[in-house]
Amino acid sequence: MKSLGVGCLLVIALSAVASARDIYVNNLAGDDRFDGTEPATQSARIGPCRTIRRALELAAKGDHIVLAASGEPYRESVTLQAGRHSGFGDRPFEIVGSGATLLGTAKVPEDAWKHVGSEVFRFTPPRKSSQLLFLDGKPAERVPVEATAVNMPELKPRQWCLFQQGVYFRTDAGRMPGSYALEYCALPVGITLYEVRHVVVRDLIVQGFQLDGINAHDGVFETTLQSITCRGNARSGISVGGASRVLIANCLLGGNGEAQLRTEGSSHTRMVASQLLDSSAPAIQSHGGSVETDPAAADAAK
């Protein structure tokens, strides 16, 4: 009887691995009523999902979620959590970005700007903490402000600052903020990982989130972030916390607001063949945890 029980468990485990599949997402041609089993529409029910969130709802352990690089960014915030969003040692759960962009910004409503004097206008974001302002899809020129400052700094045209939880922007003479393509970080985190194992996220650009591009919150093990660009996120490009163990391989982190890489708790982060550009903020901000940097060739991460 004992042997039979072990055999049944083995059959179940092998069946789970064998049933792992690709789930396709296309934010232009897809539909969340589709089953995600095909990259192109086949019938009224068969074809790609429209959102990553729906694909995660359909996913089982060890599946691959494959994004189409449609040319249009995926504007959503998603979470991978314990259970079906983990993988196996020989078949990790994957998000394959295919070079697509996961974007957390939204347009600042024209009527949200309040005139405060001269050509300076103020916008109060719905979530008050870290924030960035984007002009024509790129981070606008920021004037830093100390947390203890009691006066707002002088701004030149098209510069901005974060002062007393408000976003201040100076226009060119005779122009209103609504005449510019201005966006702010509207969504909190691009991808949150929580209590997952054997996960790979690769080939993705993550930009414009209010906190972190990717946050390995806690209990994240045997997880690799590979060939990812995290840029223009208001707090950090990648944050690793709790007891997580994460490999960052062939990634580029730059232009983030407070740090390129943020660590906390008893986490351990290993970096291989990756770049942290510290022009906008420190390369690493540590609130605990450890970071191991390995400049070895990219092959070491494969």
N, C-alpha and C positions, 0 to 999 in steps of 0.2 A: 504493500500500500504506500509505503514511504517513497519507494522508487517511482511509483506511478505519479505521485504528487509532484516530485521533482521534474519528471518528464513533462507533465502538463504545464508547469511553469516555464520550462524551456521552450515548449511549442508556442506559448503565448508571447514570450519575449521575441522569438524569431518572427512570429507573425506581425508584431508591432513594427519591427525593423523593415520587414518586407513590404508593409503597407504604406510606408512613408512616401510622400508624393510632393510634386511641385504645385504650388498654388500661384496663379498668375494675377498680376494687378496692372491695370492700365487706367490712369485717371482721366483719359479722354474717351477712349473707346469702350471702357469697361462699364459694368453695371453690378451693383451690389446684390441684385437678384440672381446673378449668375453663380455657378458653382466654383469658378476659378480653375477648372481643370485644363483649360486650353488658353493659349496666349491670344487667340483671335475668336470672335464670335462664331459659334457653330449652329446655334439654334436659340430658341427663346429662353433656355435655361443654361446652356453650355457656353462658357466664354470667361473672360477675365473679370475679376472684381474691379470695382472702381476705386475702393479705398483700401489702404493697408489695414485699417482697423477691422474691416469685414474679413479680410484674409486671415487675420489673427483669430477671429471668432471661428472660422472654419478649420483652422490648423489643428493638427495632432502632433504628438511627440515625434521629433525627427524630421518634420516636414521642411521644405524650402519655400520661402515666399520670394517670388521673382518679380521685380518691378520692371515695367517698361520705361525706357527713357523717352518719354513722349514729347519732351521740349517744354512741358508745362510742369512747374514744381508741385510736389505733393504737399498740400497745406493741411497738415494734421499733426497731432501729438499722440504717440502710441506707447503702450506698455506691454512688455513681455514679463510674465509672471509664472510662479511655480506651477508645475503640472505639464500641460500640453505644449508649453513654449520652451521646453528643454529638449535635449537631444540624447544621442547615444555616443559612446566613445568612438565608434567608427562611422557614425552618421550624425553630425551635429544638426541642431535646428539652425536654419540660416535665413537671414534676410539678404538677398542679393540685389543691390541697388542698381546695377547696370549703368552707373554714372548719373543717375537721376538726383534731383535735389529735393530734400525735405526742408520745407520753409515754414518759419513760425511768425512771419511778419504780417501786418495788416495795415491798410491805409488809415492815416489819421483823418477822421471826419473833419470836413471844412469848418463846421460849426463848433468843433471842440476847441479851436484856438481862441484864446482871449488876449486882447491887446493890453499890454502892460506899460507901454511907453515907447516913444520913438518908433523904430521898426522892429521892436522885440515883442514876441507873442509867447503865450504860455499854454501848454497842453498838460492835463493831468491824466496819466494813464490809469486804467481801471485797477491794475495790480501795481502797488507801490513798493518797489524795491529796486532791483537791478533793471537797467533799461538802456537801450541804444536807439538812436534815430538814424534812419536811412534816407538818403537822397539819391534818386534815380537808381535804386537797387543796391547802392553801396553805402557803408557807414559814413555818415556826414562827419565833417571835421568837428571834433569835440574839444571843448575847453574844460580841463579838469577843475574840480571844486573840492576843497577839503571838507570833510564831514562836519567840522566845527565852524565853518564859514558862516558869517552873519550877513554878508552882502554878496549879491550876485556879481560875477566878474563881467568885465566889458566883453561884448561879443562883436565880431566883425560879420559882415553879410555872409550868410550861409553857414555860420558857425552855430553850435548849440551847446548847452550845458544841462546837467541834472542838478537842480538846486531845490532843497526842501521838498523833495518828492515830486517836483514838477519839471517838465521838459520845456526849456526856453530856447527859442529859435529866432535868429535875426534875419529878416528878409533883406533883399536889395531895395533901394529907395523906390517907392511907388508900387511895390508888389505886396500881395497878400499871401499868407501861407498856402492857401488853397490852389495857387497857381504853380506850386511845386509838387513833384511826385515824392511825398513824404510818407514814410512808413515807420511803425514802431514794433517792438517785440510783443506780440499779442498772446502767443501760446507759451506755456511755462517751460516744457522740456520736449526735445525732439523725440528721443527714445529713452524710456525708463526700463531698466532691467532690475528685477527683484526675485531673488531666490530661484535662479535658473542655473542649469548646468549644461555644458557642452553646447554652446551657442557661438555662432559666427555672424557678424554683421560686416558686410564688405561692399566696396565700390559705391560709395554714397557721399553726397555733399549734404552737410547738415548746417543750416544757417538761420539766424534771426530769432532764436528763442530767448525768452526772458531770463531763464536761469541757465541751463546747460544744454548743449547740443545732444550729448549722451550722458546719462546718469546711471552708473552701476550702483544702485542704492545700498543693497546689502545682500549677503548670501549668494553672490554671483561667482561661480567657479567654472574652471575650464572654458573660459570665454575669450574669444579673440575679436578685436576690432581691427579690421584690415583694409588698407587702401581707402581710408575715409578722410575727407577734408571737413574739419569743424571750424567755421569762421563766423565772425560777426554775431556771436551769442553773448548776451549781456553779462552773464556771470563767468562761465567757463566753457571751453570747447568740450572737454570730457571731465566728468567728476566720478571718482571711485571712492566708495565709502563702506562702512561697516566692516565685515570680515571678507569682503570680496577679493578675488584673485583674477586679474585681468591682464591680458597681453595686448599691447597696442603696437601694431606692425605696419610699417610703410604708410603711416598717416601723417597728415599735415594739420597742425593746429595753429591758427593765427588770427589776429584781429578781434579776439574776444575781449570782453570788457574788464574783467577783474583778474583772470588768469587763463592761461591756455590749458593747463591741466590742474585740477583741484583734487586733493586727497584728504581723507579723514578716517577716523576710527582706527581699526587695526588692519586696514586694507593693504594689499601689496600689488603694485603696478609694475609690469615689466615692459620696457619700451625697446623695440627693435627697429632700426633703420627708419626712424620717424623724426620729424622736425617740429620744434616748438619755436614760433616766431614771437619774440618778446617786445616788439615795437609798441604794441597797444597796451600791454599789461605784462606782469611777470610770467615767466615760462611756467613755473610751478608755484602753487599756493598750497601749503601743507597745514592741515588741522589735525595731523596724525597720519598714520599710515606710512608706507615706505615706497620708494621708487627705485627701480633698478634699470639703469640705462645700458643697453647693449648696442654698440654701433656696428654690429656684425652685418654681413650682407643680407639682403632681403630673403635669400633662400633659406635662412635659418628660421624664418617665420612661417614657412609654407608647410 
